[in-house]
Amino acid sequence: MNEVIIARPMEKRKKPEEVTCSVIIPCRNERGNIEQAVLRTPDLGNQTELIFVEGNSSDGTLEECKRVKSAYPQVEVIIMTGHGSESDEEEARRLGAYAYLQKPVDINDLMETIRNAGEARRKAD
């Protein structure tokens, strides 16, 4: 990864029903672990995002991410890439990706996209 995000404690604690959690999962060549990560990650707060960081895997990890999205439609997918094309974006959206972001991504834009994906999912439920 070439981006670093530093988490800091908040000055004022949120109410438990307002807490959200983002879980970042590096998944280069981790095809056999994608579905288990979705199934085994508990709900953490009001909203839990699983962020899979896939980087040019050679074992079919990206295809497995697509399959898992199809099998679990309640999972919102945000793709962040440094090597994508317009046809990749079209394919991702056709397969149900909520968003397709090109690196470098502004952290505020990413956080807004994650919030919007969560809100869209809650409205759909």
N, C-alpha and C positions, 0 to 999 in steps of 0.2 A: 504494500500500500504506500502511496505517496502523500497521503493526507493525514493530519493528526488533529484530533478533537480532544480538548481537555475538558473534563467535567468538573464543575465546582459546586459545592453545596449552596443551596439557595438561602438567602437571608431569612425569608419567611417561609415556613413549612406550608405546603398545600394540604387541603383536606383530603382524606383517603380516597374519596370518590373523584378527585381531580387528578390523582397521580397517574402518570403514564410511564411506560418503560420501553426503551429501544434496545434490542439485543442484536449486536453486530457479530455475524458469523462468517469468518473467512472460509471459503469453500472451494479453493482450487484443488481439483482432483479429489473431490469428496462425494462422488455420486452416491455411494451407499449410505450416506448419512443425512441427506437432505430431508427425506420424508420423516425420519425419526426425530429430527430437530423440530419439525412442525408439530408432530404428535406429542413429543415429550416436554415441550416448553409450556410451563403452566401460565395461566393468565396472571400477569403482574400489574396490578392496578386496574384502572379504568380502561386502558388500551395498551396492548402489547404489540410492538412492531418487531418482526424478525427481518433483519437486513442481511441478506446473503451477499457477500463480496466475492464474485466469481471472476477469475482472471485467466482467460485462455486455457481452460482445462483441456486435457487430452483424453479424459475418460468418460465424457458424456455428461458432465455435471450440469451444464447449461440445459441440455435436453431433459435431464431429470427435474430441474427446477420448473421447466415448462409442464412436464407431466404432473408434478405435484400441484401446480396452480390449477390444472384442469380437474384433478381429483378433489381438490379442496377449494371450491369457488369462493368460500368466505375469506380466503387469504388474499389480501391486496398485494400486488406486485409493483414495486418501483424499481426500474432498471437504471443503474448509473454506470456509464461506460466511457472509456476514453478512446474506443476504437470502433464506434458504431457508425452506421450509414443510414440514409433515409429508408432503404429497404429493410434494414434491421429494425428500425423504429416501427415501420408499418407492420412487420411480422409480430413484433412484441405487442402492439395494440390489438392486432387481430386475435392473438392468443389470450387477451384479457389483461394486459399490464395496465395499471392505473396511470403510470407516468413513465416517461423515458427521458432521462437527463444525461446531457453530455458533460464530461469533465472538462475543465474544472467547474465544480458546482459551488455556488455561493452557499455557505452554511445556512443563512437565513431562508434562502429559496428551498433548500432541502427540508428544513424544519417545517416550513409552510406546506410543502407537498405532503409530508408525513401526516401533519395535522388534518389536512384536507382529505387524505385517503381514509384516515380513521373516522372522520365525520361522515364520509360517504358510506362507509361500512355500517356505522351505527344507524344511519337512516334506512339502509337496505334491510336491516334486521328488524 
